[in-house]
Amino acid sequence: MRGEFWIDADSFHWAKATAWAVRAVSIAGPLARVEPGTEFSVEQMPVEQGVWLPRRYRIRSHSRILGLFSHHINEDHTYSNYHRAQEPDGDSSP
């Protein structure tokens, strides 16, 4: 695997991480193998002072299951509009 991290210059918090499979990687012995070219990426964003949450998650995966079946994934998920959950008002009456 090869990876890169991007660090926010103001907060020194990691803003993005990406990893690539440069060689085949076995998972659970012979059960599955991630093939070269597989890429994982996670980006974060600040949502309030000192709190960073996911902005984007992307995976492009090439793998083999039991050495027989090819499995490909190409997913891209984005997240936004974060807000705090409302605190309960403390009233437990029905």
N, CA, C and O atoms as a CHARMM CRD file, in Angstrom:
* protein
*
  376
    1    1 MET  N      0.85100  -1.17600   0.00000 PROA 1      0.00000
    2    1 MET  CA     0.00000   0.00000   0.00000 PROA 1      0.00000
    3    1 MET  C      0.89600   1.23800   0.00000 PROA 1      0.00000
    4    1 MET  O      1.98400   1.24900   0.57600 PROA 1      0.00000
    5    2 ARG  N      0.41100   2.24800  -0.64800 PROA 2      0.00000
    6    2 ARG  CA     1.06700   3.54900  -0.63700 PROA 2      0.00000
    7    2 ARG  C      0.01000   4.56000  -0.23300 PROA 2      0.00000
    8    2 ARG  O     -1.15100   4.42900  -0.61900 PROA 2      0.00000
    9    3 GLY  N      0.39300   5.56300   0.53500 PROA 3      0.00000
   10    3 GLY  CA    -0.59800   6.52200   0.98700 PROA 3      0.00000
   11    3 GLY  C     -0.07400   7.93300   1.04200 PROA 3      0.00000
   12    3 GLY  O      1.13400   8.16800   1.03900 PROA 3      0.00000
   13    4 GLU  N     -1.00700   8.87600   1.09300 PROA 4      0.00000
   14    4 GLU  CA    -0.69200  10.29600   1.22700 PROA 4      0.00000
   15    4 GLU  C     -1.68400  10.92300   2.20100 PROA 4      0.00000
   16    4 GLU  O     -2.85300  10.54100   2.25400 PROA 4      0.00000
   17    5 PHE  N     -1.19200  11.89500   2.97000 PROA 5      0.00000
   18    5 PHE  CA    -2.03200  12.67300   3.87400 PROA 5      0.00000
   19    5 PHE  C     -1.89900  14.14300   3.52400 PROA 5      0.00000
   20    5 PHE  O     -0.80100  14.61400   3.22900 PROA 5      0.00000
   21    6 TRP  N     -3.01000  14.87500   3.55500 PROA 6      0.00000
   22    6 TRP  CA    -3.00100  16.31400   3.40300 PROA 6      0.00000
   23    6 TRP  C     -3.36900  16.90000   4.76300 PROA 6      0.00000
   24    6 TRP  O     -4.35100  16.48900   5.38200 PROA 6      0.00000
   25    7 ILE  N     -2.58600  17.84400   5.21300 PROA 7      0.00000
   26    7 ILE  CA    -2.78000  18.46200   6.52700 PROA 7      0.00000
   27    7 ILE  C     -3.20900  19.91400   6.34400 PROA 7      0.00000
   28    7 ILE  O     -2.60000  20.64500   5.56300 PROA 7      0.00000
   29    8 ASP  N     -4.26000  20.34000   7.06300 PROA 8      0.00000
   30    8 ASP  CA    -4.71900  21.72400   7.03500 PROA 8      0.00000
   31    8 ASP  C     -3.65900  22.61400   7.68200 PROA 8      0.00000
   32    8 ASP  O     -3.25000  22.36400   8.81600 PROA 8      0.00000
   33    9 ALA  N     -3.21700  23.63500   6.97900 PROA 9      0.00000
   34    9 ALA  CA    -2.12600  24.49400   7.45000 PROA 9      0.00000
   35    9 ALA  C     -2.50800  25.31900   8.68000 PROA 9      0.00000
   36    9 ALA  O     -1.63200  25.66000   9.47500 PROA 9      0.00000
   37   10 ASP  N     -3.78100  25.64700   8.85600 PROA 10     0.00000
   38   10 ASP  CA    -4.19700  26.46800   9.99700 PROA 10     0.00000
   39   10 ASP  C     -4.39400  25.65000  11.26600 PROA 10     0.00000
   40   10 ASP  O     -3.97300  26.06600  12.34500 PROA 10     0.00000
   41   11 SER  N     -5.02800  24.49400  11.14400 PROA 11     0.00000
   42   11 SER  CA    -5.37300  23.71000  12.33600 PROA 11     0.00000
   43   11 SER  C     -4.45100  22.51500  12.55500 PROA 11     0.00000
   44   11 SER  O     -4.46800  21.90900  13.62600 PROA 11     0.00000
   45   12 PHE  N     -3.65000  22.17300  11.55400 PROA 12     0.00000
   46   12 PHE  CA    -2.79500  20.98400  11.57700 PROA 12     0.00000
   47   12 PHE  C     -3.59100  19.68400  11.70900 PROA 12     0.00000
   48   12 PHE  O     -3.05700  18.66400  12.14400 PROA 12     0.00000
   49   13 HSD  N     -4.84200  19.72600  11.33900 PROA 13     0.00000
   50   13 HSD  CA    -5.70800  18.55100  11.33200 PROA 13     0.00000
   51   13 HSD  C     -5.61000  17.91800   9.95100 PROA 13     0.00000
   52   13 HSD  O     -5.46300  18.62400   8.95300 PROA 13     0.00000
   53   14 TRP  N     -5.69000  16.57000   9.88500 PROA 14     0.00000
   54   14 TRP  CA    -5.63000  15.95900   8.55400 PROA 14     0.00000
   55   14 TRP  C     -6.93700  16.22600   7.82400 PROA 14     0.00000
   56   14 TRP  O     -8.01900  16.04500   8.38200 PROA 14     0.00000
   57   15 ALA  N     -6.82800  16.65500   6.57400 PROA 15     0.00000
   58   15 ALA  CA    -7.99200  17.01400   5.77200 PROA 15     0.00000
   59   15 ALA  C     -8.33000  15.94400   4.74100 PROA 15     0.00000
   60   15 ALA  O     -9.48300  15.81500   4.33200 PROA 15     0.00000
   61   16 LYS  N     -7.31000  15.16500   4.31500 PROA 16     0.00000
   62   16 LYS  CA    -7.55300  14.14200   3.30600 PROA 16     0.00000
   63   16 LYS  C     -6.51700  13.03800   3.46800 PROA 16     0.00000
   64   16 LYS  O     -5.35700  13.29400   3.79000 PROA 16     0.00000
   65   17 ALA  N     -6.95800  11.81400   3.24000 PROA 17     0.00000
   66   17 ALA  CA    -6.05600  10.66400   3.24100 PROA 17     0.00000
   67   17 ALA  C     -6.42300   9.78700   2.05200 PROA 17     0.00000
   68   17 ALA  O     -7.59800   9.52000   1.79900 PROA 17     0.00000
   69   18 THR  N     -5.41300   9.35100   1.33500 PROA 18     0.00000
   70   18 THR  CA    -5.61800   8.47400   0.18400 PROA 18     0.00000
   71   18 THR  C     -4.62100   7.33000   0.26600 PROA 18     0.00000
   72   18 THR  O     -3.45800   7.53500   0.61400 PROA 18     0.00000
   73   19 ALA  N     -5.07800   6.12700  -0.05500 PROA 19     0.00000
   74   19 ALA  CA    -4.19800   4.95800  -0.06700 PROA 19     0.00000
   75   19 ALA  C     -4.44800   4.17000  -1.34900 PROA 19     0.00000
   76   19 ALA  O     -5.58100   4.05500  -1.81500 PROA 19     0.00000
   77   20 TRP  N     -3.37100   3.63400  -1.90600 PROA 20     0.00000
   78   20 TRP  CA    -3.43200   2.83100  -3.12000 PROA 20     0.00000
   79   20 TRP  C     -2.79200   1.48400  -2.86400 PROA 20     0.00000
   80   20 TRP  O     -1.78600   1.38900  -2.16000 PROA 20     0.00000
   81   21 ALA  N     -3.36500   0.45700  -3.42800 PROA 21     0.00000
   82   21 ALA  CA    -2.72700  -0.86800  -3.39400 PROA 21     0.00000
   83   21 ALA  C     -1.77000  -0.92300  -4.58200 PROA 21     0.00000
   84   21 ALA  O     -2.19500  -0.81900  -5.73200 PROA 21     0.00000
   85   22 VAL  N     -0.48700  -1.08600  -4.30200 PROA 22     0.00000
   86   22 VAL  CA     0.50000  -1.16600  -5.37000 PROA 22     0.00000
   87   22 VAL  C      0.86000  -2.61800  -5.67400 PROA 22     0.00000
   88   22 VAL  O      1.42500  -2.91800  -6.72600 PROA 22     0.00000
   89   23 ARG  N      0.52900  -3.51400  -4.74800 PROA 23     0.00000
   90   23 ARG  CA     0.67300  -4.95700  -4.94100 PROA 23     0.00000
   91   23 ARG  C     -0.58500  -5.60800  -4.39800 PROA 23     0.00000
   92   23 ARG  O     -1.34300  -4.97900  -3.66000 PROA 23     0.00000
   93   24 ALA  N     -0.81000  -6.84800  -4.75100 PROA 24     0.00000
   94   24 ALA  CA    -1.96600  -7.58400  -4.22900 PROA 24     0.00000
   95   24 ALA  C     -1.83600  -7.71600  -2.70900 PROA 24     0.00000
   96   24 ALA  O     -0.74900  -7.98000  -2.19600 PROA 24     0.00000
   97   25 VAL  N     -2.94600  -7.53200  -1.99700 PROA 25     0.00000
   98   25 VAL  CA    -2.98700  -7.62100  -0.53800 PROA 25     0.00000
   99   25 VAL  C     -4.02000  -8.67200  -0.15600 PROA 25     0.00000
  100   25 VAL  O     -5.19600  -8.53900  -0.49300 PROA 25     0.00000
  101   26 SER  N     -3.58900  -9.71400   0.54400 PROA 26     0.00000
  102   26 SER  CA    -4.51000 -10.76600   0.97900 PROA 26     0.00000
  103   26 SER  C     -5.25200 -10.33500   2.23400 PROA 26     0.00000
  104   26 SER  O     -4.69200  -9.68900   3.12000 PROA 26     0.00000
  105   27 ILE  N     -6.51900 -10.70700   2.28700 PROA 27     0.00000
  106   27 ILE  CA    -7.36100 -10.42300   3.44700 PROA 27     0.00000
  107   27 ILE  C     -7.91100 -11.75500   3.93000 PROA 27     0.00000
  108   27 ILE  O     -8.52200 -12.49100   3.15600 PROA 27     0.00000
  109   28 ALA  N     -7.70300 -12.06700   5.18100 PROA 28     0.00000
  110   28 ALA  CA    -8.17900 -13.33000   5.76800 PROA 28     0.00000
  111   28 ALA  C     -7.61600 -14.52300   5.00500 PROA 28     0.00000
  112   28 ALA  O     -8.34900 -15.44100   4.63800 PROA 28     0.00000
  113   29 GLY  N     -6.31500 -14.50000   4.77300 PROA 29     0.00000
  114   29 GLY  CA    -5.65600 -15.61500   4.08400 PROA 29     0.00000
  115   29 GLY  C     -6.11200 -15.71700   2.64600 PROA 29     0.00000
  116   29 GLY  O     -6.06800 -14.72700   1.91600 PROA 29     0.00000
  117   30 PRO  N     -6.55000 -16.89100   2.22000 PROA 30     0.00000
  118   30 PRO  CA    -6.94100 -17.08000   0.81500 PROA 30     0.00000
  119   30 PRO  C     -8.37000 -16.62500   0.50400 PROA 30     0.00000
  120   30 PRO  O     -8.83000 -16.75700  -0.63000 PROA 30     0.00000
  121   31 LEU  N     -9.06400 -16.09800   1.49600 PROA 31     0.00000
  122   31 LEU  CA   -10.46500 -15.72600   1.31000 PROA 31     0.00000
  123   31 LEU  C    -10.64500 -14.62400   0.26100 PROA 31     0.00000
  124   31 LEU  O    -11.49600 -14.73800  -0.62100 PROA 31     0.00000
  125   32 ALA  N     -9.84900 -13.56400   0.35700 PROA 32     0.00000
  126   32 ALA  CA    -9.99200 -12.44800  -0.57900 PROA 32     0.00000
  127   32 ALA  C     -8.63400 -11.81000  -0.82300 PROA 32     0.00000
  128   32 ALA  O     -7.72300 -11.90100  -0.00100 PROA 32     0.00000
  129   33 ARG  N     -8.52600 -11.16300  -1.97400 PROA 33     0.00000
  130   33 ARG  CA    -7.29200 -10.47700  -2.31700 PROA 33     0.00000
  131   33 ARG  C     -7.64400  -9.15900  -2.99800 PROA 33     0.00000
  132   33 ARG  O     -8.36400  -9.14100  -3.99600 PROA 33     0.00000
  133   34 VAL  N     -7.13400  -8.06400  -2.45500 PROA 34     0.00000
  134   34 VAL  CA    -7.30000  -6.74600  -3.06100 PROA 34     0.00000
  135   34 VAL  C     -6.21500  -6.59300  -4.11200 PROA 34     0.00000
  136   34 VAL  O     -5.03400  -6.79600  -3.83100 PROA 34     0.00000
  137   35 GLU  N     -6.61600  -6.23600  -5.31400 PROA 35     0.00000
  138   35 GLU  CA    -5.69200  -6.15700  -6.43800 PROA 35     0.00000
  139   35 GLU  C     -5.05800  -4.76900  -6.55100 PROA 35     0.00000
  140   35 GLU  O     -5.62400  -3.78700  -6.07000 PROA 35     0.00000
  141   36 PRO  N     -3.88500  -4.68500  -7.18700 PROA 36     0.00000
  142   36 PRO  CA    -3.26000  -3.38100  -7.43000 PROA 36     0.00000
  143   36 PRO  C     -4.20600  -2.46300  -8.19100 PROA 36     0.00000
  144   36 PRO  O     -4.99000  -2.91200  -9.02700 PROA 36     0.00000
  145   37 GLY  N     -4.12200  -1.18400  -7.89300 PROA 37     0.00000
  146   37 GLY  CA    -5.00400  -0.19800  -8.51100 PROA 37     0.00000
  147   37 GLY  C     -6.17800   0.18000  -7.63200 PROA 37     0.00000
  148   37 GLY  O     -6.85900   1.16900  -7.90400 PROA 37     0.00000
  149   38 THR  N     -6.42900  -0.59300  -6.57900 PROA 38     0.00000
  150   38 THR  CA    -7.49300  -0.25200  -5.63800 PROA 38     0.00000
  151   38 THR  C     -7.12700   1.04800  -4.94000 PROA 38     0.00000
  152   38 THR  O     -5.97700   1.24100  -4.54500 PROA 38     0.00000
  153   39 GLU  N     -8.10000   1.94000  -4.78600 PROA 39     0.00000
  154   39 GLU  CA    -7.84700   3.24900  -4.16500 PROA 39     0.00000
  155   39 GLU  C     -8.94300   3.58500  -3.15900 PROA 39     0.00000
  156   39 GLU  O    -10.13100   3.42200  -3.43500 PROA 39     0.00000
  157   40 PHE  N     -8.51800   4.05900  -1.97900 PROA 40     0.00000
  158   40 PHE  CA    -9.42600   4.52800  -0.93400 PROA 40     0.00000
  159   40 PHE  C     -9.09600   5.99000  -0.65900 PROA 40     0.00000
  160   40 PHE  O     -7.92100   6.35600  -0.61200 PROA 40     0.00000
  161   41 SER  N    -10.09500   6.81900  -0.47900 PROA 41     0.00000
  162   41 SER  CA    -9.85200   8.23000  -0.18500 PROA 41     0.00000
  163   41 SER  C    -10.91900   8.73500   0.78200 PROA 41     0.00000
  164   41 SER  O    -12.10800   8.46900   0.60500 PROA 41     0.00000
  165   42 VAL  N    -10.48200   9.46400   1.80000 PROA 42     0.00000
  166   42 VAL  CA   -11.39400  10.08400   2.77100 PROA 42     0.00000
  167   42 VAL  C    -11.00700  11.55100   2.90500 PROA 42     0.00000
  168   42 VAL  O     -9.83600  11.87600   3.10400 PROA 42     0.00000
  169   43 GLU  N    -12.00000  12.44200   2.79400 PROA 43     0.00000
  170   43 GLU  CA   -11.78100  13.87300   3.01000 PROA 43     0.00000
  171   43 GLU  C    -12.61600  14.31500   4.19300 PROA 43     0.00000
  172   43 GLU  O    -13.73100  13.83300   4.39100 PROA 43     0.00000
  173   44 GLN  N    -12.07300  15.24000   4.98600 PROA 44     0.00000
  174   44 GLN  CA   -12.79600  15.78500   6.13200 PROA 44     0.00000
  175   44 GLN  C    -12.91700  17.29600   5.99000 PROA 44     0.00000
  176   44 GLN  O    -12.18300  17.92200   5.22600 PROA 44     0.00000
  177   45 MET  N    -13.85500  17.87100   6.73900 PROA 45     0.00000
  178   45 MET  CA   -14.04000  19.31800   6.74400 PROA 45     0.00000
  179   45 MET  C    -14.35000  19.77600   8.16700 PROA 45     0.00000
  180   45 MET  O    -14.93200  19.02200   8.94700 PROA 45     0.00000
  181   46 PRO  N    -13.96800  20.99800   8.50700 PROA 46     0.00000
  182   46 PRO  CA   -14.31600  21.50800   9.82600 PROA 46     0.00000
  183   46 PRO  C    -15.79600  21.88700   9.85600 PROA 46     0.00000
  184   46 PRO  O    -16.29300  22.53800   8.93800 PROA 46     0.00000
  185   47 VAL  N    -16.49300  21.48000  10.90900 PROA 47     0.00000
  186   47 VAL  CA   -17.91600  21.81900  11.03400 PROA 47     0.00000
  187   47 VAL  C    -18.16400  22.77900  12.18500 PROA 47     0.00000
  188   47 VAL  O    -19.18200  23.47200  12.21000 PROA 47     0.00000
  189   48 GLU  N    -17.25000  22.82200  13.12700 PROA 48     0.00000
  190   48 GLU  CA   -17.24700  23.83500  14.18700 PROA 48     0.00000
  191   48 GLU  C    -15.86900  23.80200  14.82600 PROA 48     0.00000
  192   48 GLU  O    -15.04900  22.95000  14.48200 PROA 48     0.00000
  193   49 GLN  N    -15.60800  24.68800  15.72500 PROA 49     0.00000
  194   49 GLN  CA   -14.28100  24.81000  16.33100 PROA 49     0.00000
  195   49 GLN  C    -13.76400  23.46100  16.83900 PROA 49     0.00000
  196   49 GLN  O    -14.33000  22.88300  17.76600 PROA 49     0.00000
  197   50 GLY  N    -12.69300  22.97100  16.23100 PROA 50     0.00000
  198   50 GLY  CA   -12.05400  21.73700  16.68300 PROA 50     0.00000
  199   50 GLY  C    -12.75300  20.44300  16.28500 PROA 50     0.00000
  200   50 GLY  O    -12.31200  19.36200  16.67700 PROA 50     0.00000
  201   51 VAL  N    -13.83100  20.53200  15.51800 PROA 51     0.00000
  202   51 VAL  CA   -14.56600  19.32600  15.11600 PROA 51     0.00000
  203   51 VAL  C    -14.51600  19.18600  13.59800 PROA 51     0.00000
  204   51 VAL  O    -14.99300  20.05000  12.86200 PROA 51     0.00000
  205   52 TRP  N    -13.93500  18.09000  13.15200 PROA 52     0.00000
  206   52 TRP  CA   -13.86600  17.76600  11.72900 PROA 52     0.00000
  207   52 TRP  C    -14.66400  16.48700  11.49300 PROA 52     0.00000
  208   52 TRP  O    -14.55700  15.52900  12.25800 PROA 52     0.00000
  209   53 LEU  N    -15.46200  16.48000  10.43100 PROA 53     0.00000
  210   53 LEU  CA   -16.28200  15.31900  10.09100 PROA 53     0.00000
  211   53 LEU  C    -16.12300  15.00500   8.60400 PROA 53     0.00000
  212   53 LEU  O    -15.67300  15.85900   7.83900 PROA 53     0.00000
  213   54 PRO  N    -16.48700  13.79600   8.18700 PROA 54     0.00000
  214   54 PRO  CA   -16.28600  13.40600   6.78300 PROA 54     0.00000
  215   54 PRO  C    -17.01500  14.31100   5.79400 PROA 54     0.00000
  216   54 PRO  O    -18.15200  14.72300   6.02600 PROA 54     0.00000
  217   55 ARG  N    -16.34300  14.60900   4.69800 PROA 55     0.00000
  218   55 ARG  CA   -16.92300  15.35000   3.58400 PROA 55     0.00000
  219   55 ARG  C    -17.14800  14.40600   2.40200 PROA 55     0.00000
  220   55 ARG  O    -18.15800  14.49000   1.70300 PROA 55     0.00000
  221   56 ARG  N    -16.18300  13.50400   2.19600 PROA 56     0.00000
  222   56 ARG  CA   -16.27200  12.60900   1.04700 PROA 56     0.00000
  223   56 ARG  C    -15.53400  11.31000   1.35000 PROA 56     0.00000
  224   56 ARG  O    -14.47800  11.30500   1.98400 PROA 56     0.00000
  225   57 TYR  N    -16.11500  10.21600   0.88200 PROA 57     0.00000
  226   57 TYR  CA   -15.46900   8.91300   0.97600 PROA 57     0.00000
  227   57 TYR  C    -15.56800   8.28600  -0.41000 PROA 57     0.00000
  228   57 TYR  O    -16.65000   8.20100  -0.99200 PROA 57     0.00000
  229   58 ARG  N    -14.42900   7.85300  -0.92600 PROA 58     0.00000
  230   58 ARG  CA   -14.42200   7.27200  -2.26200 PROA 58     0.00000
  231   58 ARG  C    -13.60900   5.98000  -2.24300 PROA 58     0.00000
  232   58 ARG  O    -12.54900   5.90300  -1.62100 PROA 58     0.00000
  233   59 ILE  N    -14.12600   4.96900  -2.93700 PROA 59     0.00000
  234   59 ILE  CA   -13.40200   3.70500  -3.07400 PROA 59     0.00000
  235   59 ILE  C    -13.56600   3.20300  -4.50000 PROA 59     0.00000
  236   59 ILE  O    -14.66600   3.17400  -5.05400 PROA 59     0.00000
  237   60 ARG  N    -12.45500   2.81600  -5.06500 PROA 60     0.00000
  238   60 ARG  CA   -12.43300   2.11000  -6.35100 PROA 60     0.00000
  239   60 ARG  C    -11.64500   0.84500  -6.08700 PROA 60     0.00000
  240   60 ARG  O    -10.42100   0.88000  -5.95400 PROA 60     0.00000
  241   61 SER  N    -12.34500  -0.26600  -6.01200 PROA 61     0.00000
  242   61 SER  CA   -11.73100  -1.51400  -5.57500 PROA 61     0.00000
  243   61 SER  C    -11.80900  -2.58400  -6.65100 PROA 61     0.00000
  244   61 SER  O    -12.82700  -2.75200  -7.32300 PROA 61     0.00000
  245   62 HSD  N    -10.71000  -3.29600  -6.79100 PROA 62     0.00000
  246   62 HSD  CA   -10.63000  -4.47900  -7.64700 PROA 62     0.00000
  247   62 HSD  C    -10.15400  -5.60300  -6.73000 PROA 62     0.00000
  248   62 HSD  O     -9.08400  -5.50400  -6.12900 PROA 62     0.00000
  249   63 SER  N    -10.93300  -6.65300  -6.62300 PROA 63     0.00000
  250   63 SER  CA   -10.54700  -7.74200  -5.72900 PROA 63     0.00000
  251   63 SER  C    -10.96000  -9.08800  -6.31800 PROA 63     0.00000
  252   63 SER  O    -11.72500  -9.16400  -7.28000 PROA 63     0.00000
  253   64 ARG  N    -10.43100 -10.13800  -5.71300 PROA 64     0.00000
  254   64 ARG  CA   -10.77800 -11.50700  -6.08900 PROA 64     0.00000
  255   64 ARG  C    -11.20700 -12.23500  -4.82600 PROA 64     0.00000
  256   64 ARG  O    -10.55700 -12.13200  -3.78600 PROA 64     0.00000
  257   65 ILE  N    -12.30800 -12.97200  -4.92700 PROA 65     0.00000
  258   65 ILE  CA   -12.84600 -13.73800  -3.81700 PROA 65     0.00000
  259   65 ILE  C    -12.51600 -15.21400  -4.06600 PROA 65     0.00000
  260   65 ILE  O    -12.83600 -15.76200  -5.12100 PROA 65     0.00000
  261   66 LEU  N    -11.88000 -15.83900  -3.09300 PROA 66     0.00000
  262   66 LEU  CA   -11.48600 -17.24600  -3.19000 PROA 66     0.00000
  263   66 LEU  C    -10.66000 -17.55200  -4.44600 PROA 66     0.00000
  264   66 LEU  O    -10.57300 -18.70000  -4.88200 PROA 66     0.00000
  265   67 GLY  N    -10.06200 -16.51200  -5.01000 PROA 67     0.00000
  266   67 GLY  CA    -9.25000 -16.68800  -6.20000 PROA 67     0.00000
  267   67 GLY  C    -10.04400 -16.97800  -7.46100 PROA 67     0.00000
  268   67 GLY  O     -9.46300 -17.17300  -8.52800 PROA 67     0.00000
  269   68 LEU  N    -11.36700 -17.00900  -7.35000 PROA 68     0.00000
  270   68 LEU  CA   -12.21200 -17.39700  -8.48200 PROA 68     0.00000
  271   68 LEU  C    -13.06400 -16.27000  -9.04300 PROA 68     0.00000
  272   68 LEU  O    -13.27100 -16.18300 -10.25300 PROA 68     0.00000
  273   69 PHE  N    -13.55900 -15.40900  -8.16400 PROA 69     0.00000
  274   69 PHE  CA   -14.54600 -14.41500  -8.56300 PROA 69     0.00000
  275   69 PHE  C    -13.95600 -13.01100  -8.49400 PROA 69     0.00000
  276   69 PHE  O    -13.36300 -12.62200  -7.48700 PROA 69     0.00000
  277   70 SER  N    -14.12600 -12.26100  -9.57100 PROA 70     0.00000
  278   70 SER  CA   -13.71400 -10.85900  -9.57600 PROA 70     0.00000
  279   70 SER  C    -14.81500 -10.01800  -8.94300 PROA 70     0.00000
  280   70 SER  O    -16.00300 -10.27000  -9.14100 PROA 70     0.00000
  281   71 HSD  N    -14.39900  -9.02300  -8.18400 PROA 71     0.00000
  282   71 HSD  CA   -15.35600  -8.13600  -7.52400 PROA 71     0.00000
  283   71 HSD  C    -14.84700  -6.70600  -7.68500 PROA 71     0.00000
  284   71 HSD  O    -13.70700  -6.40300  -7.33400 PROA 71     0.00000
  285   72 HSD  N    -15.70000  -5.82800  -8.21900 PROA 72     0.00000
  286   72 HSD  CA   -15.30700  -4.43300  -8.44000 PROA 72     0.00000
  287   72 HSD  C    -16.29200  -3.51400  -7.72700 PROA 72     0.00000
  288   72 HSD  O    -17.50300  -3.73100  -7.75400 PROA 72     0.00000
  289   73 ILE  N    -15.75000  -2.49700  -7.09800 PROA 73     0.00000
  290   73 ILE  CA   -16.57100  -1.48200  -6.42100 PROA 73     0.00000
  291   73 ILE  C    -16.09500  -0.12800  -6.90100 PROA 73     0.00000
  292   73 ILE  O    -14.89200   0.11800  -6.99100 PROA 73     0.00000
  293   74 ASN  N    -17.03600   0.75400  -7.21000 PROA 74     0.00000
  294   74 ASN  CA   -16.72200   2.13900  -7.53600 PROA 74     0.00000
  295   74 ASN  C    -17.78900   2.99700  -6.86200 PROA 74     0.00000
  296   74 ASN  O    -18.86400   3.21700  -7.42100 PROA 74     0.00000
  297   75 GLU  N    -17.48400   3.48100  -5.65400 PROA 75     0.00000
  298   75 GLU  CA   -18.45100   4.25100  -4.86800 PROA 75     0.00000
  299   75 GLU  C    -17.87500   5.60300  -4.50600 PROA 75     0.00000
  300   75 GLU  O    -16.67400   5.74600  -4.27500 PROA 75     0.00000
  301   76 ASP  N    -18.74400   6.58400  -4.46100 PROA 76     0.00000
  302   76 ASP  CA   -18.35700   7.94100  -4.07700 PROA 76     0.00000
  303   76 ASP  C    -19.49000   8.50500  -3.22000 PROA 76     0.00000
  304   76 ASP  O    -20.60200   8.70600  -3.70700 PROA 76     0.00000
  305   77 HSD  N    -19.20200   8.75600  -1.94900 PROA 77     0.00000
  306   77 HSD  CA   -20.21000   9.26600  -1.02000 PROA 77     0.00000
  307   77 HSD  C    -19.79700  10.65400  -0.53900 PROA 77     0.00000
  308   77 HSD  O    -18.63900  10.87200  -0.18200 PROA 77     0.00000
  309   78 THR  N    -20.73600  11.58100  -0.53000 PROA 78     0.00000
  310   78 THR  CA   -20.46600  12.91900   0.00000 PROA 78     0.00000
  311   78 THR  C    -21.39700  13.18800   1.17600 PROA 78     0.00000
  312   78 THR  O    -22.51700  12.67900   1.23300 PROA 78     0.00000
  313   79 TYR  N    -20.91400  13.99200   2.10400 PROA 79     0.00000
  314   79 TYR  CA   -21.64400  14.32600   3.32200 PROA 79     0.00000
  315   79 TYR  C    -21.62000  15.83600   3.50000 PROA 79     0.00000
  316   79 TYR  O    -20.60900  16.48400   3.22800 PROA 79     0.00000
  317   80 SER  N    -22.73400  16.39600   3.95600 PROA 80     0.00000
  318   80 SER  CA   -22.81600  17.84900   4.15300 PROA 80     0.00000
  319   80 SER  C    -23.95900  18.17000   5.10400 PROA 80     0.00000
  320   80 SER  O    -24.65500  17.28100   5.59400 PROA 80     0.00000
  321   81 ASN  N    -24.13200  19.44400   5.34900 PROA 81     0.00000
  322   81 ASN  CA   -25.24600  19.95100   6.15300 PROA 81     0.00000
  323   81 ASN  C    -25.26900  19.36100   7.56400 PROA 81     0.00000
  324   81 ASN  O    -26.32800  19.01700   8.09000 PROA 81     0.00000
  325   82 TYR  N    -24.09600  19.25300   8.16000 PROA 82     0.00000
  326   82 TYR  CA   -24.03400  18.75400   9.53600 PROA 82     0.00000
  327   82 TYR  C    -24.65000  19.76900  10.48400 PROA 82     0.00000
  328   82 TYR  O    -24.50000  20.97600  10.29500 PROA 82     0.00000
  329   83 HSD  N    -25.34000  19.28000  11.50100 PROA 83     0.00000
  330   83 HSD  CA   -25.83800  20.13800  12.57600 PROA 83     0.00000
  331   83 HSD  C    -25.98100  19.29100  13.83800 PROA 83     0.00000
  332   83 HSD  O    -26.16400  18.07600  13.77100 PROA 83     0.00000
  333   84 ARG  N    -25.89700  19.94200  14.95900 PROA 84     0.00000
  334   84 ARG  CA   -26.02100  19.24400  16.23900 PROA 84     0.00000
  335   84 ARG  C    -27.44000  18.74000  16.42900 PROA 84     0.00000
  336   84 ARG  O    -28.40900  19.39300  16.04300 PROA 84     0.00000
  337   85 ALA  N    -27.54100  17.57000  17.03000 PROA 85     0.00000
  338   85 ALA  CA   -28.85700  17.04700  17.39500 PROA 85     0.00000
  339   85 ALA  C    -29.40300  17.89600  18.53600 PROA 85     0.00000
  340   85 ALA  O    -28.64700  18.35700  19.39100 PROA 85     0.00000
  341   86 GLN  N    -30.69200  18.09500  18.54700 PROA 86     0.00000
  342   86 GLN  CA   -31.29400  18.88600  19.62500 PROA 86     0.00000
  343   86 GLN  C    -31.19700  18.12100  20.93300 PROA 86     0.00000
  344   86 GLN  O    -31.41400  16.91000  20.98800 PROA 86     0.00000
  345   87 GLU  N    -30.87000  18.85000  21.96900 PROA 87     0.00000
  346   87 GLU  CA   -30.82300  18.26300  23.30600 PROA 87     0.00000
  347   87 GLU  C    -32.26100  18.05000  23.79200 PROA 87     0.00000
  348   87 GLU  O    -33.13100  18.88500  23.54600 PROA 87     0.00000
  349   88 PRO  N    -32.50600  16.92700  24.48200 PROA 88     0.00000
  350   88 PRO  CA   -33.85100  16.74800  25.05400 PROA 88     0.00000
  351   88 PRO  C    -34.11100  17.83500  26.09700 PROA 88     0.00000
  352   88 PRO  O    -33.18700  18.29300  26.76900 PROA 88     0.00000
  353   89 ASP  N    -35.37000  18.24100  26.22600 PROA 89     0.00000
  354   89 ASP  CA   -35.69200  19.33500  27.14000 PROA 89     0.00000
  355   89 ASP  C    -35.73000  18.90500  28.60900 PROA 89     0.00000
  356   89 ASP  O    -35.96700  19.72400  29.49700 PROA 89     0.00000
  357   90 GLY  N    -35.49300  17.61300  28.85700 PROA 90     0.00000
  358   90 GLY  CA   -35.45200  17.14400  30.24200 PROA 90     0.00000
  359   90 GLY  C    -36.82400  16.78900  30.79600 PROA 90     0.00000
  360   90 GLY  O    -36.92300  16.25900  31.90200 PROA 90     0.00000
  361   91 ASP  N    -37.86400  17.06800  30.05800 PROA 91     0.00000
  362   91 ASP  CA   -39.21400  16.76100  30.52100 PROA 91     0.00000
  363   91 ASP  C    -39.54300  15.31700  30.15800 PROA 91     0.00000
  364   91 ASP  O    -39.66200  14.99500  28.97600 PROA 91     0.00000
  365   92 SER  N    -39.69100  14.44200  31.15000 PROA 92     0.00000
  366   92 SER  CA   -39.96600  13.03600  30.87800 PROA 92     0.00000
  367   92 SER  C    -41.43400  12.69500  31.04400 PROA 92     0.00000
  368   92 SER  O    -41.78400  11.51600  31.04500 PROA 92     0.00000
  369   93 SER  N    -42.31300  13.69500  31.18700 PROA 93     0.00000
  370   93 SER  CA   -43.73700  13.41700  31.32900 PROA 93     0.00000
  371   93 SER  C    -44.32200  13.00900  29.97500 PROA 93     0.00000
  372   93 SER  O    -43.85900  13.46700  28.93000 PROA 93     0.00000
  373   94 PRO  N    -45.34800  12.14000  30.00100 PROA 94     0.00000
  374   94 PRO  CA   -45.96600  11.68000  28.73600 PROA 94     0.00000
  375   94 PRO  C    -46.67200  12.76000  27.98400 PROA 94     0.00000
  376   94 PRO  O    -47.22800  12.50600  26.91500 PROA 94     0.00000
